Amino acid sequence: MKLLAISTTALLLLASPLAAADPFDPLKDIPLGGEARLSLGGQLRERFESFSNPGFSIGRAPGAPGSNHYLLQRLLLQADLTLSENFRAFLQLGRFDAFDNRGGSLSATQENRGDIAQAFLDLGIDLDTDWRLTLRGGRQEMNFGSGRLVSERDGPNLRRAFDGGRLMLAGPQGTKLDLFATRPVQPLGGAFDDSSNRGEAFFGGYGTIPLAAGLSADLYVLGYEREAARFSAGTAFEQRQTFGVRLFGRQGAFDHDVELAGQTGSFGTQQIRAWTASADLGVTAGNLPWSPRLGLKADIASGDGNPRDGRLETFNALYPKVPYFTEAGLVAPANLVDLYPSLRLTPLPDVTLEFGLDFLWRQQREDAVYRPVPFGPLPQTAGGSRDVGKQFQASARWKISPHAEIRAWYVHFDVGPALAQAGGRDVDFLAAALSLTF
């Protein structure tokens, strides 16, 4: 706990608005001779979380506490070495701690005594004045598009990384093409023992092209393999291909992000036929006090209507952002329909407030409700009502300086019959985070 106290004190001092402007600038460009330059940085985040009935208390062991409160600490240190215009090496180390956890061991996404978070080499080539090709190999984070399918997963202590190679082509006006073949990193909790998950593979291509003023498109093909995958229909080897398109942009006060994807493949002896549709729409009244933004998110992720027909129709979001719906991260975008109106306010230039109410239903009654981490069906939730419940979220963000911010969230999940039939209980979630990026 001494490390926690010292780091928290240092964070508070450096986050103070009275601190010298950009105190970390001397670390960002250290000459090493010739073209070689070194940039040092990192992040320190302290995050408190409190849960009542975590996981809806479904499957809770007799005598286990019905609430849990703990403090998460994430420390990342990184070095970015540029030897020439065409060669770069990046190393990021991390330590991830959970203090005062009273609810048993936290998931593998929260605790790790220290490991290599990222370590990769870049070889870049300018094809002409507008196009550049980069070959990257090693351990790296990936985030594509909206993060609905591929994200670095910033909410939990451990961000998501992959081991493998990428070929990245960047052109004018935001044109990009990313080809990759990777395996996700499997956190093991000890010191420098994380390794590639040999039971999973992730590969494919993701491209972005501008279409018109205020409108761009993402096109992608993603391949995914996983051993011992669990769905309501059973456990088997999963091999899945995802084909999708995303349209996004901003035109005046209106912003939009719409995505459609379909999935094929196999799950054991069953054929996969799954799909999803998502939209995030908003309008901002910048001429009104506090610049209110009215938003509406809507998602449909297919479920399996008949577990005995030889087809698995449950959508798998692969490696999505966590949290996906609210900061509590209680349900996954699988066999789910949700509608989420929201209001965002900006009372001060560096302060935002947001309020939203998320209504959730199952897409198919016969399929289960799914949890996000680890992804899989919640026990005894297949069958019965479509009504999963509703959750209210209030959040606040204060950007204290270019290097520091405070964030806070409150979520109340009112369980519906689909969860209550499995013994699910209402959940209250409270979190606050103070972070310094340097």
KEPAPA-202600 format. One record per residue (C-alpha): residue number from 1; residue in three letters; x, y, z. Coordinates in nm, 3 decimals. Layout:
% residues N
[NUM, 'ALA', [X, Y, Z]]
...
//
This chain:
% residues 438
[1, 'MET', [0.000, 0.000, 0.000]]
[2, 'LYS', [0.301, 0.232, 0.035]]
[3, 'LEU', [0.340, 0.235, -0.344]]
[4, 'LEU', [-0.027, 0.326, -0.375]]
[5, 'ALA', [0.002, 0.617, -0.130]]
[6, 'ILE', [0.318, 0.755, -0.290]]
[7, 'SER', [0.185, 0.726, -0.644]]
[8, 'THR', [-0.149, 0.884, -0.553]]
[9, 'THR', [0.024, 1.177, -0.385]]
[10, 'ALA', [0.250, 1.230, -0.686]]
[11, 'LEU', [-0.049, 1.213, -0.919]]
[12, 'LEU', [-0.241, 1.475, -0.722]]
[13, 'LEU', [0.056, 1.712, -0.722]]
[14, 'LEU', [0.126, 1.675, -1.094]]
[15, 'ALA', [-0.242, 1.702, -1.183]]
[16, 'SER', [-0.276, 2.033, -1.002]]
[17, 'PRO', [-0.364, 2.323, -1.233]]
[18, 'LEU', [-0.088, 2.514, -1.053]]
[19, 'ALA', [0.178, 2.274, -1.182]]
[20, 'ALA', [0.419, 2.402, -1.447]]
[21, 'ALA', [0.283, 2.380, -1.800]]
[22, 'ASP', [0.387, 2.066, -1.986]]
[23, 'PRO', [0.639, 1.941, -1.727]]
[24, 'PHE', [0.704, 1.628, -1.933]]
[25, 'ASP', [0.805, 1.799, -2.258]]
[26, 'PRO', [1.179, 1.743, -2.198]]
[27, 'LEU', [1.111, 1.367, -2.206]]
[28, 'LYS', [0.938, 1.373, -2.543]]
[29, 'ASP', [1.232, 1.448, -2.772]]
[30, 'ILE', [1.570, 1.334, -2.642]]
[31, 'PRO', [1.843, 1.351, -2.910]]
[32, 'LEU', [2.073, 1.048, -2.924]]
[33, 'GLY', [2.293, 1.153, -3.212]]
[34, 'GLY', [2.230, 1.160, -3.585]]
[35, 'GLU', [1.864, 1.092, -3.666]]
[36, 'ALA', [1.807, 0.891, -3.348]]
[37, 'ARG', [1.555, 1.032, -3.100]]
[38, 'LEU', [1.402, 0.891, -2.782]]
[39, 'SER', [1.063, 0.973, -2.630]]
[40, 'LEU', [0.969, 0.858, -2.278]]
[41, 'GLY', [0.623, 0.852, -2.127]]
[42, 'GLY', [0.357, 0.652, -1.950]]
[43, 'GLN', [0.036, 0.657, -1.753]]
[44, 'LEU', [-0.061, 0.628, -1.390]]
[45, 'ARG', [-0.427, 0.559, -1.317]]
[46, 'GLU', [-0.597, 0.515, -0.980]]
[47, 'ARG', [-0.952, 0.383, -1.010]]
[48, 'PHE', [-1.202, 0.298, -0.736]]
[49, 'GLU', [-1.490, 0.063, -0.812]]
[50, 'SER', [-1.785, -0.044, -0.599]]
[51, 'PHE', [-2.033, -0.315, -0.698]]
[52, 'SER', [-2.349, -0.439, -0.533]]
[53, 'ASN', [-2.442, -0.782, -0.667]]
[54, 'PRO', [-2.156, -0.806, -0.918]]
[55, 'GLY', [-2.253, -1.026, -1.212]]
[56, 'PHE', [-2.616, -0.987, -1.096]]
[57, 'SER', [-2.517, -1.237, -0.818]]
[58, 'ILE', [-2.601, -1.515, -1.063]]
[59, 'GLY', [-2.417, -1.830, -0.955]]
[60, 'ARG', [-2.283, -1.664, -0.639]]
[61, 'ALA', [-2.147, -1.918, -0.393]]
[62, 'PRO', [-2.325, -1.949, -0.056]]
[63, 'GLY', [-2.169, -1.713, 0.195]]
[64, 'ALA', [-1.995, -1.503, -0.070]]
[65, 'PRO', [-2.032, -1.127, -0.017]]
[66, 'GLY', [-2.306, -0.952, -0.211]]
[67, 'SER', [-2.091, -0.645, -0.272]]
[68, 'ASN', [-1.732, -0.566, -0.353]]
[69, 'HIS', [-1.525, -0.247, -0.328]]
[70, 'TYR', [-1.166, -0.220, -0.443]]
[71, 'LEU', [-0.899, 0.014, -0.575]]
[72, 'LEU', [-0.730, -0.051, -0.908]]
[73, 'GLN', [-0.388, 0.087, -0.994]]
[74, 'ARG', [-0.237, 0.086, -1.342]]
[75, 'LEU', [0.119, 0.200, -1.409]]
[76, 'LEU', [0.252, 0.208, -1.767]]
[77, 'LEU', [0.604, 0.318, -1.863]]
[78, 'GLN', [0.713, 0.339, -2.224]]
[79, 'ALA', [1.007, 0.421, -2.446]]
[80, 'ASP', [0.968, 0.514, -2.813]]
[81, 'LEU', [1.298, 0.501, -3.007]]
[82, 'THR', [1.326, 0.642, -3.359]]
[83, 'LEU', [1.656, 0.548, -3.521]]
[84, 'SER', [1.574, 0.695, -3.860]]
[85, 'GLU', [1.281, 0.811, -4.066]]
[86, 'ASN', [1.203, 0.450, -4.149]]
[87, 'PHE', [1.283, 0.257, -3.831]]
[88, 'ARG', [1.110, 0.271, -3.491]]
[89, 'ALA', [1.114, 0.055, -3.176]]
[90, 'PHE', [0.851, 0.081, -2.902]]
[91, 'LEU', [0.849, -0.077, -2.555]]
[92, 'GLN', [0.581, -0.042, -2.287]]
[93, 'LEU', [0.596, -0.209, -1.944]]
[94, 'GLY', [0.306, -0.228, -1.704]]
[95, 'ARG', [0.212, -0.320, -1.350]]
[96, 'PHE', [-0.151, -0.370, -1.251]]
[97, 'ASP', [-0.272, -0.399, -0.890]]
[98, 'ALA', [-0.607, -0.448, -0.717]]
[99, 'PHE', [-0.622, -0.343, -0.350]]
[100, 'ASP', [-0.881, -0.432, -0.084]]
[101, 'ASN', [-1.067, -0.679, -0.301]]
[102, 'ARG', [-1.318, -0.855, -0.075]]
[103, 'GLY', [-1.504, -1.055, -0.335]]
[104, 'GLY', [-1.246, -1.319, -0.421]]
[105, 'SER', [-0.991, -1.300, -0.702]]
[106, 'LEU', [-1.057, -1.045, -0.972]]
[107, 'SER', [-1.052, -1.146, -1.336]]
[108, 'ALA', [-0.734, -1.172, -1.538]]
[109, 'THR', [-0.810, -0.825, -1.677]]
[110, 'GLN', [-0.738, -0.651, -1.343]]
[111, 'GLU', [-0.422, -0.791, -1.175]]
[112, 'ASN', [-0.073, -0.853, -1.305]]
[113, 'ARG', [0.252, -0.816, -1.111]]
[114, 'GLY', [0.434, -0.672, -1.411]]
[115, 'ASP', [0.479, -0.758, -1.777]]
[116, 'ILE', [0.544, -0.634, -2.129]]
[117, 'ALA', [0.230, -0.450, -2.232]]
[118, 'GLN', [0.363, -0.369, -2.581]]
[119, 'ALA', [0.689, -0.429, -2.765]]
[120, 'PHE', [0.712, -0.388, -3.142]]
[121, 'LEU', [0.935, -0.279, -3.429]]
[122, 'ASP', [0.822, -0.061, -3.720]]
[123, 'LEU', [0.981, -0.052, -4.063]]
[124, 'GLY', [0.836, 0.228, -4.274]]
[125, 'ILE', [0.869, 0.311, -4.643]]
[126, 'ASP', [0.744, 0.624, -4.822]]
[127, 'LEU', [0.589, 0.511, -5.149]]
[128, 'ASP', [0.544, 0.873, -5.263]]
[129, 'THR', [0.453, 1.206, -5.106]]
[130, 'ASP', [0.104, 1.085, -5.005]]
[131, 'TRP', [0.142, 0.714, -4.931]]
[132, 'ARG', [0.340, 0.535, -4.661]]
[133, 'LEU', [0.375, 0.161, -4.594]]
[134, 'THR', [0.462, 0.036, -4.245]]
[135, 'LEU', [0.546, -0.319, -4.140]]
[136, 'ARG', [0.498, -0.380, -3.767]]
[137, 'GLY', [0.591, -0.692, -3.574]]
[138, 'GLY', [0.562, -0.778, -3.206]]
[139, 'ARG', [0.318, -0.717, -2.919]]
[140, 'GLN', [0.079, -0.432, -2.991]]
[141, 'GLU', [-0.260, -0.284, -2.921]]
[142, 'MET', [-0.518, -0.258, -3.200]]
[143, 'ASN', [-0.827, -0.041, -3.222]]
[144, 'PHE', [-1.037, -0.035, -3.539]]
[145, 'GLY', [-1.321, 0.201, -3.616]]
[146, 'SER', [-1.575, 0.247, -3.338]]
[147, 'GLY', [-1.419, -0.025, -3.122]]
[148, 'ARG', [-1.735, -0.235, -3.146]]
[149, 'LEU', [-1.536, -0.535, -3.271]]
[150, 'VAL', [-1.168, -0.458, -3.207]]
[151, 'SER', [-1.052, -0.237, -2.920]]
[152, 'GLU', [-0.766, -0.196, -2.674]]
[153, 'ARG', [-1.026, -0.229, -2.390]]
[154, 'ASP', [-0.926, 0.068, -2.174]]
[155, 'GLY', [-1.183, 0.026, -1.895]]
[156, 'PRO', [-1.024, -0.269, -1.709]]
[157, 'ASN', [-0.675, -0.241, -1.559]]
[158, 'LEU', [-0.512, -0.453, -1.832]]
[159, 'ARG', [-0.557, -0.323, -2.181]]
[160, 'ARG', [-0.586, -0.580, -2.460]]
[161, 'ALA', [-0.286, -0.654, -2.682]]
[162, 'PHE', [-0.201, -0.895, -2.962]]
[163, 'ASP', [0.118, -1.075, -3.068]]
[164, 'GLY', [0.182, -1.085, -3.441]]
[165, 'GLY', [0.242, -0.880, -3.752]]
[166, 'ARG', [0.069, -0.598, -3.938]]
[167, 'LEU', [0.106, -0.432, -4.275]]
[168, 'MET', [-0.032, -0.076, -4.262]]
[169, 'LEU', [-0.085, 0.148, -4.564]]
[170, 'ALA', [-0.171, 0.515, -4.504]]
[171, 'GLY', [-0.275, 0.758, -4.775]]
[172, 'PRO', [-0.428, 1.103, -4.821]]
[173, 'GLN', [-0.746, 1.225, -4.650]]
[174, 'GLY', [-0.745, 0.948, -4.392]]
[175, 'THR', [-0.730, 0.657, -4.636]]
[176, 'LYS', [-0.594, 0.348, -4.456]]
[177, 'LEU', [-0.555, -0.025, -4.504]]
[178, 'ASP', [-0.448, -0.259, -4.223]]
[179, 'LEU', [-0.366, -0.627, -4.284]]
[180, 'PHE', [-0.279, -0.837, -3.979]]
[181, 'ALA', [-0.221, -1.188, -3.844]]
[182, 'THR', [-0.210, -1.213, -3.465]]
[183, 'ARG', [-0.292, -1.402, -3.147]]
[184, 'PRO', [-0.432, -1.223, -2.840]]
[185, 'VAL', [-0.205, -1.194, -2.538]]
[186, 'GLN', [-0.309, -1.419, -2.248]]
[187, 'PRO', [-0.246, -1.246, -1.911]]
[188, 'LEU', [-0.128, -1.498, -1.650]]
[189, 'GLY', [-0.099, -1.271, -1.345]]
[190, 'GLY', [0.266, -1.333, -1.255]]
[191, 'ALA', [0.575, -1.132, -1.336]]
[192, 'PHE', [0.671, -1.133, -1.706]]
[193, 'ASP', [0.484, -1.454, -1.782]]
[194, 'ASP', [0.218, -1.334, -2.030]]
[195, 'SER', [0.223, -1.518, -2.361]]
[196, 'SER', [0.031, -1.556, -2.685]]
[197, 'ASN', [-0.296, -1.743, -2.642]]
[198, 'ARG', [-0.238, -2.053, -2.855]]
[199, 'GLY', [-0.609, -2.133, -2.837]]
[200, 'GLU', [-0.710, -1.821, -3.032]]
[201, 'ALA', [-0.614, -1.663, -3.364]]
[202, 'PHE', [-0.720, -1.331, -3.513]]
[203, 'PHE', [-0.640, -1.213, -3.866]]
[204, 'GLY', [-0.785, -1.013, -4.153]]
[205, 'GLY', [-0.802, -0.670, -4.311]]
[206, 'TYR', [-0.954, -0.334, -4.215]]
[207, 'GLY', [-0.974, -0.033, -4.450]]
[208, 'THR', [-1.096, 0.327, -4.429]]
[209, 'ILE', [-1.182, 0.548, -4.727]]
[210, 'PRO', [-1.328, 0.902, -4.748]]
[211, 'LEU', [-1.649, 0.921, -4.949]]
[212, 'ALA', [-1.751, 1.287, -4.931]]
[213, 'ALA', [-1.726, 1.589, -4.706]]
[214, 'GLY', [-1.823, 1.471, -4.358]]
[215, 'LEU', [-1.862, 1.106, -4.460]]
[216, 'SER', [-1.617, 0.814, -4.452]]
[217, 'ALA', [-1.651, 0.438, -4.471]]
[218, 'ASP', [-1.479, 0.142, -4.307]]
[219, 'LEU', [-1.475, -0.195, -4.485]]
[220, 'TYR', [-1.342, -0.507, -4.316]]
[221, 'VAL', [-1.300, -0.883, -4.325]]
[222, 'LEU', [-1.199, -1.043, -3.993]]
[223, 'GLY', [-1.103, -1.406, -3.929]]
[224, 'TYR', [-1.131, -1.557, -3.581]]
[225, 'GLU', [-1.061, -1.899, -3.430]]
[226, 'ARG', [-1.114, -2.007, -3.069]]
[227, 'GLU', [-1.085, -2.339, -2.889]]
[228, 'ALA', [-1.346, -2.444, -2.631]]
[229, 'ALA', [-1.581, -2.157, -2.719]]
[230, 'ARG', [-1.892, -2.148, -2.498]]
[231, 'PHE', [-2.242, -2.056, -2.613]]
[232, 'SER', [-2.586, -2.153, -2.493]]
[233, 'ALA', [-2.577, -2.424, -2.763]]
[234, 'GLY', [-2.270, -2.587, -2.602]]
[235, 'THR', [-1.889, -2.584, -2.612]]
[236, 'ALA', [-1.685, -2.647, -2.929]]
[237, 'PHE', [-1.414, -2.514, -3.159]]
[238, 'GLU', [-1.526, -2.184, -3.316]]
[239, 'GLN', [-1.412, -2.064, -3.657]]
[240, 'ARG', [-1.576, -1.739, -3.764]]
[241, 'GLN', [-1.548, -1.487, -4.047]]
[242, 'THR', [-1.690, -1.135, -4.007]]
[243, 'PHE', [-1.773, -0.909, -4.305]]
[244, 'GLY', [-1.874, -0.554, -4.228]]
[245, 'VAL', [-1.917, -0.192, -4.331]]
[246, 'ARG', [-1.928, 0.123, -4.120]]
[247, 'LEU', [-2.040, 0.472, -4.230]]
[248, 'PHE', [-1.947, 0.763, -4.007]]
[249, 'GLY', [-1.887, 1.135, -4.000]]
[250, 'ARG', [-2.022, 1.474, -3.904]]
[251, 'GLN', [-2.228, 1.722, -4.101]]
[252, 'GLY', [-2.293, 2.046, -3.917]]
[253, 'ALA', [-2.458, 1.974, -3.583]]
[254, 'PHE', [-2.534, 1.612, -3.676]]
[255, 'ASP', [-2.291, 1.325, -3.612]]
[256, 'HIS', [-2.350, 0.965, -3.718]]
[257, 'ASP', [-2.190, 0.623, -3.689]]
[258, 'VAL', [-2.374, 0.328, -3.844]]
[259, 'GLU', [-2.233, -0.024, -3.874]]
[260, 'LEU', [-2.355, -0.352, -4.028]]
[261, 'ALA', [-2.177, -0.688, -4.006]]
[262, 'GLY', [-2.249, -1.051, -4.090]]
[263, 'GLN', [-2.073, -1.366, -3.973]]
[264, 'THR', [-2.022, -1.712, -4.123]]
[265, 'GLY', [-1.811, -2.009, -4.018]]
[266, 'SER', [-1.849, -2.315, -3.800]]
[267, 'PHE', [-1.900, -2.407, -3.435]]
[268, 'GLY', [-1.819, -2.775, -3.396]]
[269, 'THR', [-2.053, -2.943, -3.646]]
[270, 'GLN', [-2.285, -2.641, -3.664]]
[271, 'GLN', [-2.275, -2.366, -3.925]]
[272, 'ILE', [-2.251, -2.005, -3.806]]
[273, 'ARG', [-2.499, -1.753, -3.942]]
[274, 'ALA', [-2.498, -1.436, -3.732]]
[275, 'TRP', [-2.530, -1.060, -3.779]]
[276, 'THR', [-2.538, -0.723, -3.607]]
[277, 'ALA', [-2.653, -0.368, -3.677]]
[278, 'SER', [-2.549, -0.065, -3.470]]
[279, 'ALA', [-2.610, 0.308, -3.481]]
[280, 'ASP', [-2.483, 0.601, -3.276]]
[281, 'LEU', [-2.659, 0.924, -3.378]]
[282, 'GLY', [-2.643, 1.267, -3.222]]
[283, 'VAL', [-2.722, 1.633, -3.269]]
[284, 'THR', [-2.539, 1.909, -3.083]]
[285, 'ALA', [-2.693, 2.251, -3.020]]
[286, 'GLY', [-2.370, 2.448, -3.000]]
[287, 'ASN', [-2.556, 2.780, -2.985]]
[288, 'LEU', [-2.732, 2.690, -2.657]]
[289, 'PRO', [-2.584, 2.712, -2.305]]
[290, 'TRP', [-2.379, 2.402, -2.214]]
[291, 'SER', [-2.388, 2.286, -2.582]]
[292, 'PRO', [-2.631, 1.997, -2.524]]
[293, 'ARG', [-2.596, 1.688, -2.739]]
[294, 'LEU', [-2.898, 1.462, -2.774]]
[295, 'GLY', [-2.785, 1.114, -2.863]]
[296, 'LEU', [-2.943, 0.783, -2.952]]
[297, 'LYS', [-2.759, 0.451, -2.967]]
[298, 'ALA', [-2.926, 0.136, -3.096]]
[299, 'ASP', [-2.782, -0.213, -3.133]]
[300, 'ILE', [-2.914, -0.547, -3.253]]
[301, 'ALA', [-2.691, -0.855, -3.218]]
[302, 'SER', [-2.841, -1.182, -3.336]]
[303, 'GLY', [-2.917, -1.476, -3.108]]
[304, 'ASP', [-2.970, -1.847, -3.162]]
[305, 'GLY', [-3.340, -1.914, -3.208]]
[306, 'ASN', [-3.307, -2.295, -3.218]]
[307, 'PRO', [-3.001, -2.466, -3.060]]
[308, 'ARG', [-3.093, -2.796, -3.234]]
[309, 'ASP', [-3.122, -2.685, -3.598]]
[310, 'GLY', [-2.754, -2.724, -3.690]]
[311, 'ARG', [-2.689, -2.349, -3.699]]
[312, 'LEU', [-2.533, -2.117, -3.439]]
[313, 'GLU', [-2.686, -1.773, -3.486]]
[314, 'THR', [-2.536, -1.598, -3.181]]
[315, 'PHE', [-2.326, -1.298, -3.278]]
[316, 'ASN', [-1.973, -1.281, -3.137]]
[317, 'ALA', [-1.832, -0.927, -3.106]]
[318, 'LEU', [-1.476, -1.071, -3.102]]
[319, 'TYR', [-1.262, -0.819, -2.909]]
[320, 'PRO', [-1.497, -0.527, -2.836]]
[321, 'LYS', [-1.450, -0.222, -2.620]]
[322, 'VAL', [-1.514, -0.287, -2.252]]
[323, 'PRO', [-1.733, -0.127, -2.134]]
[324, 'TYR', [-1.966, -0.157, -2.434]]
[325, 'PHE', [-2.302, -0.024, -2.313]]
[326, 'THR', [-2.228, 0.134, -1.973]]
[327, 'GLU', [-1.917, 0.153, -1.756]]
[328, 'ALA', [-2.043, -0.134, -1.538]]
[329, 'GLY', [-1.976, -0.376, -1.826]]
[330, 'LEU', [-2.243, -0.626, -1.723]]
[331, 'VAL', [-2.369, -0.767, -2.055]]
[332, 'ALA', [-2.213, -0.843, -2.392]]
[333, 'PRO', [-2.347, -0.748, -2.738]]
[334, 'ALA', [-2.469, -1.101, -2.817]]
[335, 'ASN', [-2.834, -1.204, -2.853]]
[336, 'LEU', [-2.925, -0.852, -2.752]]
[337, 'VAL', [-3.131, -0.553, -2.862]]
[338, 'ASP', [-3.076, -0.220, -2.692]]
[339, 'LEU', [-3.198, 0.137, -2.721]]
[340, 'TYR', [-3.000, 0.406, -2.540]]
[341, 'PRO', [-3.111, 0.773, -2.549]]
[342, 'SER', [-2.866, 1.011, -2.383]]
[343, 'LEU', [-2.797, 1.376, -2.303]]
[344, 'ARG', [-2.446, 1.523, -2.288]]
[345, 'LEU', [-2.375, 1.868, -2.144]]
[346, 'THR', [-2.060, 2.081, -2.143]]
[347, 'PRO', [-2.097, 2.333, -1.858]]
[348, 'LEU', [-1.727, 2.429, -1.883]]
[349, 'PRO', [-1.479, 2.385, -2.168]]
[350, 'ASP', [-1.299, 2.104, -1.983]]
[351, 'VAL', [-1.601, 1.948, -1.808]]
[352, 'THR', [-1.863, 1.717, -1.960]]
[353, 'LEU', [-2.166, 1.553, -1.802]]
[354, 'GLU', [-2.367, 1.271, -1.959]]
[355, 'PHE', [-2.689, 1.094, -1.866]]
[356, 'GLY', [-2.845, 0.797, -2.039]]
[357, 'LEU', [-3.104, 0.523, -2.000]]
[358, 'ASP', [-3.040, 0.191, -2.175]]
[359, 'PHE', [-3.328, -0.051, -2.246]]
[360, 'LEU', [-3.224, -0.409, -2.320]]
[361, 'TRP', [-3.404, -0.712, -2.464]]
[362, 'ARG', [-3.294, -1.051, -2.592]]
[363, 'GLN', [-3.306, -1.092, -2.967]]
[364, 'GLN', [-3.409, -1.459, -2.929]]
[365, 'ARG', [-3.587, -1.604, -2.625]]
[366, 'GLU', [-3.426, -1.947, -2.662]]
[367, 'ASP', [-3.071, -1.810, -2.632]]
[368, 'ALA', [-2.899, -1.689, -2.315]]
[369, 'VAL', [-2.792, -1.349, -2.190]]
[370, 'TYR', [-2.414, -1.320, -2.232]]
[371, 'ARG', [-2.148, -1.171, -2.004]]
[372, 'PRO', [-1.854, -0.981, -2.159]]
[373, 'VAL', [-1.555, -1.104, -1.951]]
[374, 'PRO', [-1.496, -1.389, -1.994]]
[375, 'PHE', [-1.737, -1.400, -2.285]]
[376, 'GLY', [-2.000, -1.668, -2.236]]
[377, 'PRO', [-2.363, -1.735, -2.140]]
[378, 'LEU', [-2.494, -1.646, -1.796]]
[379, 'PRO', [-2.622, -1.968, -1.634]]
[380, 'GLN', [-2.995, -2.046, -1.653]]
[381, 'THR', [-3.083, -1.740, -1.860]]
[382, 'ALA', [-3.196, -1.923, -2.176]]
[383, 'GLY', [-3.571, -1.931, -2.236]]
[384, 'GLY', [-3.843, -1.716, -2.086]]
[385, 'SER', [-3.893, -1.344, -2.126]]
[386, 'ARG', [-3.712, -1.121, -2.375]]
[387, 'ASP', [-3.688, -0.841, -2.117]]
[388, 'VAL', [-3.328, -0.822, -1.990]]
[389, 'GLY', [-3.378, -0.498, -1.798]]
[390, 'LYS', [-3.274, -0.136, -1.812]]
[391, 'GLN', [-2.975, 0.054, -1.683]]
[392, 'PHE', [-2.928, 0.420, -1.600]]
[393, 'GLN', [-2.585, 0.582, -1.625]]
[394, 'ALA', [-2.460, 0.921, -1.512]]
[395, 'SER', [-2.100, 1.018, -1.583]]
[396, 'ALA', [-1.871, 1.318, -1.547]]
[397, 'ARG', [-1.531, 1.403, -1.695]]
[398, 'TRP', [-1.297, 1.686, -1.596]]
[399, 'LYS', [-0.990, 1.738, -1.815]]
[400, 'ILE', [-0.771, 1.916, -1.558]]
[401, 'SER', [-0.476, 1.966, -1.790]]
[402, 'PRO', [-0.334, 1.810, -2.110]]
[403, 'HIS', [-0.186, 1.541, -1.884]]
[404, 'ALA', [-0.450, 1.479, -1.614]]
[405, 'GLU', [-0.819, 1.406, -1.585]]
[406, 'ILE', [-1.081, 1.289, -1.338]]
[407, 'ARG', [-1.375, 1.070, -1.440]]
[408, 'ALA', [-1.670, 0.933, -1.244]]
[409, 'TRP', [-1.964, 0.702, -1.322]]
[410, 'TYR', [-2.277, 0.575, -1.154]]
[411, 'VAL', [-2.481, 0.290, -1.302]]
[412, 'HIS', [-2.800, 0.129, -1.173]]
[413, 'PHE', [-2.915, -0.187, -1.352]]
[414, 'ASP', [-3.277, -0.284, -1.292]]
[415, 'VAL', [-3.295, -0.653, -1.387]]
[416, 'GLY', [-3.580, -0.781, -1.601]]
[417, 'PRO', [-3.745, -1.126, -1.603]]
[418, 'ALA', [-3.475, -1.277, -1.830]]
[419, 'LEU', [-3.220, -1.227, -1.549]]
[420, 'ALA', [-3.453, -1.259, -1.251]]
[421, 'GLN', [-3.544, -1.615, -1.354]]
[422, 'ALA', [-3.178, -1.710, -1.299]]
[423, 'GLY', [-3.165, -1.542, -0.959]]
[424, 'GLY', [-3.035, -1.213, -1.093]]
[425, 'ARG', [-3.053, -0.908, -0.869]]
[426, 'ASP', [-3.036, -0.534, -0.933]]
[427, 'VAL', [-2.684, -0.393, -0.957]]
[428, 'ASP', [-2.543, -0.061, -0.840]]
[429, 'PHE', [-2.202, 0.037, -0.972]]
[430, 'LEU', [-1.993, 0.337, -0.873]]
[431, 'ALA', [-1.650, 0.422, -1.011]]
[432, 'ALA', [-1.408, 0.714, -1.002]]
[433, 'ALA', [-1.071, 0.742, -1.176]]
[434, 'LEU', [-0.783, 0.985, -1.156]]
[435, 'SER', [-0.524, 0.949, -1.429]]
[436, 'LEU', [-0.202, 1.113, -1.540]]
[437, 'THR', [-0.062, 1.057, -1.886]]
[438, 'PHE', [0.292, 1.179, -1.936]]
//
